[in-house]
Amino acid sequence: MNGVWRVGVTAVAGRMGRALVQGIVDHPELKLAAAVGRGGAAYLGEDAGCLAGIHALGLPVSADLAAALPGLDVVIEFGPVEAALAHVAACVAAAKPVVVGTTGFSVTQRAKLESASRHIPLVLAPNMSVGVNVLLAFLPAITVALGEGYDVEIVEAHHRHKQDAPSGTALALGRAVAAGRGQCLEDIQCLDRNGIAGPRVAGSIGFATLRGADVVGEHTVWMAGAGERLELTHRAASRLNFAEGALRAANWLRDRAPGLYDMQDVLGLKDLSALQ
């Protein structure tokens, strides 16, 4: 498919929604064709550009994604879990591809997304940042190179309003380490230490969560061996880098077959030999 692709953004009043609107306006191959917000919200009917803090776009915010879908080529979803699932179901019914950046899905809810991807192309990624996804791509190899003698802890920090913990990105980093060990994260994760916790369980992956103020997102993979420690850190200074990644994913979905994709697919990182 050539030409400009028409994009629908959900949760348009949120931090990521506003960043996406700003990014689409400056994108040469994408056009904002629908801005969807929460039903009953005071901002419904407002101009999407004004809501995002830029110039008026002549596009009012609506609460009805299904009504907008016939005029869209792709949807970008960063809303709450239940709303995201409903929007993905609407995309399946309309045969429209979707990029999902929502985090906090349960195993059962993720299975619904996997089922949806049998019918439409769907990019699911807890973090759209290029830097984070490069780190995710290389973590399994780093884990193998370090060997079994290194204890791994993952520390993440976000703004005070974030609802899920640990973050989806922190869990993805943990899965990448576990993959390097040939293990399942759920079998070795340690999500809580409190009181007399006892010695560290060998081979476990611990998580620590920080919340405060307006922190956009920070993640550190802490790998401690005898006499040395390796720290791999990503810090996001702005949500615009997440928005740029999401727009890249939306554009990448052109002419894709139905399936469940992630940012490793979008960035061409699945085959690391291509980077050598």
C-alpha positions in Angstrom: 0.0 0.0 0.0 1.4 3.4 -1.0 0.5 6.9 0.0 -0.5 8.4 3.3 -1.9 5.9 5.9 -4.9 7.0 8.0 -4.3 6.5 11.7 -6.7 6.3 14.6 -5.4 7.1 18.1 -7.2 5.9 21.2 -6.8 7.3 24.7 -6.0 10.5 22.9 -6.1 12.7 26.1 -3.5 10.6 27.8 0.3 11.3 27.9 1.0 8.9 25.0 -2.1 9.9 23.1 -1.0 13.6 23.0 2.5 12.6 22.0 1.2 10.4 19.2 -1.0 13.3 17.9 2.1 15.6 17.9 4.2 12.9 16.1 1.6 12.1 13.4 1.2 15.8 12.5 4.9 15.9 11.6 5.0 12.5 9.9 5.1 12.5 6.0 3.4 9.1 5.6 0.7 9.2 8.3 -2.4 11.2 8.8 -4.5 11.5 11.9 -8.0 10.4 10.9 -9.6 9.6 14.2 -9.0 10.7 17.8 -10.8 8.5 20.4 -11.3 9.3 24.0 -13.1 7.9 27.0 -16.9 7.9 26.9 -18.4 10.7 29.0 -15.2 12.7 29.2 -15.4 16.4 29.3 -13.0 16.8 26.4 -15.2 14.9 23.9 -15.8 17.2 20.9 -12.7 19.2 21.5 -10.2 19.5 18.6 -7.6 16.8 18.8 -4.8 19.2 18.0 -5.8 21.6 20.7 -6.1 18.8 23.2 -2.5 17.7 22.3 -1.2 21.3 22.8 -0.6 22.1 19.2 -2.7 23.9 16.5 -6.2 23.0 15.6 -6.5 20.0 13.2 -10.3 20.2 12.4 -10.7 16.8 14.0 -13.0 16.5 17.0 -12.4 13.8 19.7 -15.0 11.0 19.6 -15.7 8.1 22.0 -16.7 5.7 19.2 -13.8 3.9 17.6 -16.1 1.4 15.7 -17.8 4.3 13.8 -14.4 5.6 12.8 -12.8 2.3 11.7 -14.1 2.3 8.0 -12.1 5.5 7.4 -8.9 4.2 9.0 -6.0 2.1 7.9 -4.4 1.4 11.3 -5.2 2.0 15.0 -2.7 2.8 17.8 -3.9 1.7 21.2 -2.4 2.9 24.5 -5.6 2.9 26.6 -6.4 1.0 29.8 -6.5 -2.8 29.6 -10.3 -3.3 29.3 -10.7 -0.5 26.8 -7.7 -1.9 24.8 -9.3 -5.3 24.6 -12.6 -3.8 23.4 -10.8 -1.7 20.8 -8.8 -4.7 19.5 -12.1 -6.7 19.2 -13.5 -3.8 17.1 -10.4 -3.9 14.9 -10.8 -7.6 14.3 -14.5 -7.0 13.3 -13.4 -4.3 10.8 -10.3 -6.2 9.7 -8.0 -3.3 10.6 -4.4 -3.7 11.9 -3.5 -2.4 15.4 -0.5 -1.4 17.4 -0.9 -2.1 21.1 1.3 -0.4 23.7 -0.9 -1.0 26.7 0.7 -2.9 29.5 -0.6 -4.9 32.5 -2.4 -7.7 30.6 -3.1 -10.9 32.5 -2.2 -14.3 30.9 -5.9 -14.7 30.0 -6.1 -11.2 28.5 -2.9 -11.7 26.5 -4.4 -14.9 25.1 -7.3 -12.8 23.7 -4.7 -10.6 21.9 -3.0 -13.7 20.5 -6.4 -14.9 19.3 -7.1 -11.6 17.6 -3.8 -11.7 15.8 -4.9 -14.8 13.9 -7.3 -12.5 12.1 -5.4 -9.1 11.8 -1.8 -8.0 12.0 -1.1 -6.9 15.6 2.0 -5.3 17.1 2.2 -5.8 20.8 5.1 -4.2 22.7 5.4 -3.0 26.3 7.9 -0.4 25.2 8.2 1.2 21.7 11.6 2.8 22.3 14.3 1.8 19.9 16.9 1.8 22.6 14.9 -0.5 24.9 14.3 -2.9 22.1 18.0 -3.0 21.1 18.7 -3.9 24.8 16.0 -6.6 24.7 17.5 -8.1 21.6 21.0 -8.4 23.0 20.2 -9.4 26.6 19.9 -13.2 25.9 23.4 -13.2 24.4 24.8 -11.1 27.2 23.3 -13.5 29.7 24.8 -16.5 28.0 28.2 -14.8 27.8 28.2 -14.0 31.6 27.2 -17.5 32.6 25.4 -18.8 35.7 27.5 -17.0 38.3 25.7 -13.6 37.9 22.8 -12.5 40.0 20.2 -10.5 38.1 18.0 -7.7 39.5 15.9 -5.3 37.5 15.0 -1.9 38.8 12.4 0.3 37.2 11.2 3.8 37.9 8.1 5.7 36.5 5.8 8.6 37.3 3.4 8.5 40.3 0.4 7.8 38.1 1.5 4.5 36.6 -0.8 1.7 37.6 1.0 -1.6 36.9 4.1 -2.8 38.7 6.6 -4.1 37.7 6.4 -2.3 34.4 5.7 -4.2 31.3 9.2 -3.3 30.1 10.8 -4.6 33.3 9.1 -7.9 32.8 10.1 -8.0 29.2 13.7 -7.5 30.2 13.3 -10.3 32.7 12.0 -12.6 30.0 14.9 -11.7 27.8 17.4 -12.8 30.6 15.3 -15.9 31.3 15.4 -16.8 27.6 19.2 -16.6 27.7 19.1 -19.2 30.5 16.6 -21.3 28.7 14.0 -20.7 31.4 10.5 -19.2 31.9 10.5 -16.0 33.9 7.4 -16.9 35.9 9.4 -19.8 37.3 12.3 -17.7 38.6 11.0 -14.2 39.2 11.0 -12.6 42.7 8.5 -9.8 42.8 8.4 -9.2 46.6 10.9 -9.1 49.4 9.6 -8.1 52.8 10.6 -8.7 56.3 12.9 -11.7 56.9 13.2 -12.7 53.3 16.1 -15.0 53.8 19.1 -15.4 51.4 18.7 -14.7 47.7 17.4 -17.7 45.8 20.1 -18.8 43.4 19.1 -18.2 39.8 16.2 -16.0 40.6 15.5 -12.6 38.9 14.5 -9.9 41.3 12.4 -6.8 40.6 12.3 -3.4 42.3 9.8 -0.7 41.6 10.1 3.0 42.1 7.3 5.5 41.6 7.5 9.3 41.8 6.7 12.7 40.3 6.9 12.8 36.5 9.6 10.2 35.7 9.0 9.1 32.1 10.7 5.7 32.5 14.0 4.3 33.7 15.1 0.6 33.6 18.3 -0.9 34.8 19.3 -4.6 34.5 21.7 -5.2 37.3 24.0 -8.2 36.8 26.3 -8.9 39.7 29.2 -11.4 39.6 32.1 -12.1 41.9 34.2 -8.9 42.0 32.3 -7.0 39.4 28.8 -5.7 38.4 27.4 -4.9 35.0 24.6 -2.3 34.8 22.6 -1.9 31.6 20.4 1.2 31.8 17.9 2.9 29.6 16.4 6.3 30.6 13.7 8.0 28.6 13.7 11.8 28.8 10.5 12.2 26.8 7.5 10.2 25.6 8.2 11.4 22.0 10.7 8.5 21.6 7.9 6.0 22.5 5.6 7.8 20.1 8.1 7.7 17.3 8.5 3.9 17.8 4.7 3.4 17.8 4.4 5.4 14.5 7.2 3.4 13.0 5.3 0.2 14.0 2.1 1.5 12.5 3.8 2.3 9.2 5.5 -1.1 9.3 2.1 -2.9 9.4 1.3 -1.9 5.8 0.5 -5.1 3.9 1.5 -7.4 6.7 -0.2 -10.7 7.1 -2.2 -11.5 10.2 0.0 -12.4 13.1 1.4 -11.3 16.5 4.4 -9.1 16.0 6.6 -7.0 18.4 9.1 -4.2 18.1 11.9 -6.8 17.4 10.0 -7.6 14.2 9.5 -3.9 13.4 13.1 -3.0 13.9 14.5 -6.1 12.2 16.2 -7.3 15.4 15.0 -10.9 15.4 18.1 -12.0 13.4 21.0 -10.5 15.2 23.4 -11.8 12.5 22.1 -9.0 10.3 23.7 -6.5 12.7 27.2 -8.1 12.6 
